[in-house]
Amino acid sequence: MLLKIGQLARQTGLTVRTLHHYDAIGLLHPSGRADNGYRLYNRADIARLHQVQALRRLGLSLEEAGALLAGEQADIGAIVAQQIAQLNSQIENATLLRDRLQRLQEDFVAAAEPDLEEWLATLELMAIFDEHLTPEETARWRTHAQSSRADEGRAWKALAEHIHELIRTKVPPDAPQAQDSARRWMALVDPHLKRSPQLMLKMDALYRDQPDLQAAAGMDHLLFAYVGEAAAHYRLGLYARHLTPEQLAAMREGFLRHPNGVWVAFCRDLGALMEAGVAPDDPAVQALCLCWHQLFEECYGSDPDVKARILHAQANDPQLMLGSVWDTPLRAYLDAGLAHLDAQETSAQEASHV
């Protein structure tokens, strides 16, 4: 049985152009030619073509398929392993897409009239989160979002727009309306921060470092800097209830010079060690405890009475706890590290007097 190239193309579902290409690269030569020059394929040629198609369905390239069929040296095990890895990647991507679609479907069900702009913004945010968070972190963030009020997303958007308007109209960060906006910002952050401080700290870093995420969420560096300054003035007012006017005046400059972002970065580094199970007496934790001492003195000064008042206020004033990690397990972890550091310094001082 001999088939012309057109007949073979129809039988295999390939194009004549593809069969010409296979002939040109030496993958499948026709065994004969008709008097008019047409290519003719015999049973062996057809069988070889079916083998090529089978190897292609496994994901092999034309070069790899040709090498195998020619009996050349080829690491079949490595080729199969490569195809398995590719399939695993495809399965992972397909699973990710399925989960994303399921979450979007849930959003549609939850919203009586889903807004296209909000839906697209949600889709973009999900894609960014999936790229930068682990699957476990994404699941935890999704749980947080589901447990929040249905209108929280709109509250974030409205607050961000309001703060941008304050910036545009040059309202100073120490103005009452700016401080109130900072308080509202911390109130939105607080429940998520209390449930999973390390995840929220990572999300904070993502929002600060990813322009695409900032654009999708309507937030930018200008907004974060403004909220940080306004929050500092707001907290300074709260500390006034725990310090004398002289003590407050003495710490004011240093406190305002260190925006909240410095403490956020410190907490993120400390929280990473805590989540990794690093002991409080580990050198890495002890190094951060030394940094804490330095940061504390730069912000609040070195007066022991002021230090005691500040620590008491942070642990007992509900308004100071708002948007703070210091009433989470991270505080106990830091205290354990500081206690070990103090014990080491005491031992060193006693040894020096022997």
C-alpha positions in Angstrom: 0.0 0.0 0.0 1.4 3.4 -1.1 -0.2 6.7 -0.1 0.3 10.0 -1.7 1.3 12.9 0.6 -2.2 14.3 0.6 -3.8 11.0 1.5 -1.3 10.5 4.3 -2.0 14.0 5.6 -5.8 13.3 5.7 -5.3 10.0 7.4 -3.1 11.3 10.2 -4.6 14.8 10.7 -1.4 16.5 9.7 -0.9 19.1 7.0 1.0 18.6 3.8 3.3 21.4 4.9 4.1 19.5 8.1 5.0 16.4 6.1 7.2 18.4 3.8 9.0 19.8 6.9 9.5 16.3 8.3 11.1 15.3 5.0 13.3 18.3 5.0 14.7 17.7 8.5 15.2 14.0 7.9 12.5 12.8 10.3 10.3 11.1 7.8 11.5 10.4 4.2 9.0 8.9 1.7 10.1 5.5 0.5 9.2 6.2 -3.1 8.3 8.7 -5.8 5.7 8.5 -8.5 6.6 9.2 -12.1 5.3 12.7 -11.7 7.5 13.2 -8.6 4.8 12.9 -6.0 6.0 11.5 -2.7 4.8 8.0 -1.9 4.7 6.5 1.6 4.6 2.8 2.3 3.4 0.9 5.4 6.8 1.3 7.2 6.7 5.1 6.6 3.2 5.3 8.0 4.2 3.2 11.0 7.2 5.6 11.6 4.9 8.6 11.4 2.6 7.1 14.0 5.6 6.6 16.2 6.6 10.3 15.7 3.1 11.4 16.7 3.1 9.1 19.8 6.5 10.6 20.9 5.2 14.2 20.2 2.1 13.4 22.4 4.6 12.6 25.2 6.0 16.2 24.8 9.2 15.3 23.0 10.6 17.7 20.5 11.1 16.8 16.9 14.8 16.5 17.4 14.4 14.2 20.5 11.9 12.0 18.6 14.2 11.7 15.6 17.1 10.8 17.8 15.2 8.0 19.5 13.8 6.6 16.3 17.3 6.7 14.7 18.6 4.5 17.6 21.1 7.2 18.6 22.3 7.5 22.2 19.6 9.1 24.2 18.9 9.2 27.9 15.3 8.0 27.8 15.0 8.2 31.6 16.0 11.8 31.6 13.6 12.6 28.8 10.7 11.0 30.6 11.7 12.7 33.8 11.7 16.0 32.0 8.2 15.4 30.6 6.9 14.4 34.1 8.3 17.7 35.5 6.6 19.7 32.7 3.3 17.9 33.4 3.6 18.5 37.1 4.1 22.2 36.4 1.1 22.2 34.1 -1.0 20.5 36.8 0.2 23.0 39.4 -0.7 25.9 37.1 -4.1 24.3 36.2 -4.8 23.8 39.9 -3.9 27.4 40.7 -6.2 28.6 37.9 -9.0 26.3 39.2 -8.7 27.6 42.7 -8.6 31.2 41.5 -11.8 30.6 39.5 -13.5 29.0 42.5 -12.6 32.0 44.6 -14.0 34.4 42.0 -17.2 32.3 41.8 -17.6 32.6 45.5 -17.2 36.3 45.2 -19.9 36.4 42.6 -22.3 34.4 44.8 -21.5 36.7 47.8 -22.1 39.8 45.8 -25.7 40.5 44.6 -24.5 42.8 41.9 -20.7 42.3 41.3 -19.0 45.4 40.0 -16.8 44.7 36.9 -14.1 47.1 38.1 -13.9 45.6 41.6 -14.0 42.1 40.1 -11.1 42.8 37.8 -9.1 44.5 40.6 -9.7 41.4 42.7 -8.5 39.2 39.9 -5.3 41.2 39.5 -4.7 41.2 43.3 -5.1 37.4 43.4 -2.6 36.9 40.6 0.0 39.0 42.5 -0.6 37.3 45.8 -0.3 33.9 44.1 3.0 34.9 42.6 4.5 36.2 45.9 2.9 34.2 48.6 3.1 30.5 49.4 -0.1 28.5 48.8 -0.5 28.2 52.6 -0.1 32.0 53.0 -2.6 32.6 50.2 -5.1 30.3 51.9 -4.6 32.1 55.2 -5.1 35.5 53.6 -8.2 34.2 51.8 -9.6 33.0 55.2 -8.9 36.4 56.7 -10.8 38.1 53.8 -13.7 35.7 54.1 -14.0 36.4 57.8 -14.1 40.1 57.3 -17.1 42.2 56.7 -18.4 42.1 53.2 -17.9 45.9 52.8 -14.3 45.9 54.1 -12.8 46.1 50.6 -14.9 49.2 49.8 -13.9 50.7 53.2 -10.2 50.3 52.3 -10.7 51.8 48.9 -12.7 54.8 50.3 -10.1 55.4 53.0 -7.3 55.3 50.5 -9.1 57.8 48.3 -9.7 60.1 51.3 -6.1 60.0 52.4 -5.0 60.8 48.8 -7.3 63.8 48.9 -5.7 64.9 52.2 -2.3 64.7 50.5 -3.5 66.5 47.4 -4.9 69.4 49.5 -1.7 69.6 51.6 -3.3 68.7 54.9 -0.3 68.2 57.3 0.1 64.8 58.9 -0.3 66.2 62.4 -3.8 67.7 61.6 -6.7 66.1 63.4 -8.3 64.7 60.2 -5.0 63.1 59.2 -4.6 61.5 62.6 -8.2 60.3 62.5 -7.5 58.7 59.1 -4.4 57.0 60.5 -6.5 55.7 63.4 -9.1 54.3 60.9 -6.3 52.7 58.9 -5.0 50.9 62.0 -8.5 49.8 62.9 -8.8 48.1 59.5 -5.4 46.5 59.9 -5.8 45.4 63.5 -8.0 42.2 63.2 -5.8 40.8 60.5 -2.6 41.7 62.3 -3.9 40.0 65.5 -4.8 36.8 63.7 -1.6 36.4 61.8 1.0 39.1 62.5 3.8 37.6 60.3 1.5 37.3 57.3 0.4 40.9 57.7 4.0 42.0 58.0 4.7 40.2 54.8 1.7 41.7 53.1 2.9 45.2 54.3 6.3 44.5 52.6 4.5 43.4 49.4 2.4 46.5 49.2 5.5 48.7 49.8 7.7 46.8 47.2 5.3 45.9 44.4 4.2 48.7 42.1 1.7 46.5 40.4 0.1 45.7 43.7 0.0 49.4 44.6 -1.6 50.3 41.3 -4.3 47.5 41.7 -5.1 48.5 45.3 -4.9 52.3 44.8 -2.0 52.7 47.3 1.5 54.0 46.8 4.6 55.0 48.7 3.2 58.6 49.2 0.2 57.2 50.9 2.2 54.8 53.1 4.6 57.6 54.2 1.7 60.0 55.0 -0.2 57.4 57.0 3.0 56.6 58.9 3.6 60.2 59.8 0.0 60.7 60.8 0.0 57.6 62.9 3.2 58.8 64.7 1.5 62.0 65.6 -1.6 60.1 66.7 0.4 57.7 68.9 2.4 60.7 70.3 -0.9 62.1 71.6 -1.7 58.8 73.2 1.6 58.7 75.0 0.9 62.1 76.4 -1.5 60.4 78.8 1.3 58.3 80.2 4.2 60.8 80.4 4.8 64.1 82.0 4.8 67.1 79.6 8.6 67.3 80.0 9.1 63.7 79.2 6.9 63.9 76.1 8.8 67.0 74.9 12.1 65.3 75.4 11.1 62.2 73.3 9.1 64.0 70.6 11.8 64.7 68.1 13.3 61.2 68.3 9.9 59.5 68.1 8.8 61.4 65.0 12.2 60.8 63.3 11.6 57.1 63.3 8.4 56.3 61.3 6.5 53.1 61.8 8.1 51.5 58.9 11.4 51.1 60.9 9.5 49.1 63.5 7.6 47.1 60.9 10.9 46.0 59.3 12.2 45.0 62.7 9.1 43.0 63.6 9.1 41.3 60.2 12.7 40.1 60.8 12.0 39.0 64.3 8.7 37.3 63.3 10.5 35.3 60.6 12.9 33.9 63.2 10.0 33.1 65.5 8.1 31.2 62.8 11.2 29.3 61.9 11.4 28.0 65.5 14.7 29.8 66.3 15.2 29.8 70.1 15.2 33.3 71.8 18.8 32.7 73.0 20.0 32.1 69.4 22.7 34.6 68.2 20.4 35.8 65.4 17.6 36.7 67.9 20.1 38.2 70.3 21.4 40.5 67.5 17.9 41.7 66.9 17.4 42.3 70.6 20.4 44.6 70.5 18.8 46.4 67.6 15.6 46.8 69.7 17.6 48.4 72.5 19.1 50.8 70.0 15.8 51.6 68.3 14.0 52.1 71.6 16.6 54.6 72.8 16.6 56.5 69.5 12.8 56.7 69.6 12.1 57.2 73.3 15.4 58.2 74.9 17.4 56.5 77.6 15.5 57.7 80.8 14.6 54.5 82.8 11.4 56.0 84.0 10.3 56.9 80.5 11.1 53.4 79.3 9.0 51.8 82.1 6.1 54.1 81.4 6.3 53.4 77.6 6.4 49.6 78.0 3.5 49.8 80.5 1.5 51.9 78.1 2.1 49.6 75.2 0.9 46.6 77.2 -2.1 48.2 78.8 -3.5 51.1 76.7 -6.1 49.6 74.2 -5.7 52.5 71.8 -1.9 52.0 71.7 -2.5 48.3 71.0 -4.6 49.2 67.9 -2.6 48.2 64.8 0.3 47.0 67.0 2.0 43.6 67.1 3.1 44.1 70.7 0.0 42.3 72.1 0.7 39.2 70.0 3.0 36.2 70.6 5.8 38.2 69.0 6.0 40.4 72.2 6.6 37.3 74.4 9.2 36.1 72.0 11.0 39.4 72.1 10.8 39.6 75.9 12.3 36.1 76.2 15.2 37.2 74.0 15.7 40.4 75.9 15.6 38.5 79.2 18.4 36.3 78.0 20.4 39.3 76.7 20.0 41.0 80.1 21.1 37.8 81.9 24.2 37.6 79.7 25.1 41.2 80.4 24.6 40.7 84.2 26.9 37.7 84.2 29.5 39.5 82.2 29.4 42.5 84.7 29.7 40.1 87.7 32.6 38.3 86.1 34.4 41.6 85.5 34.2 42.4 89.2 35.6 39.1 90.4 
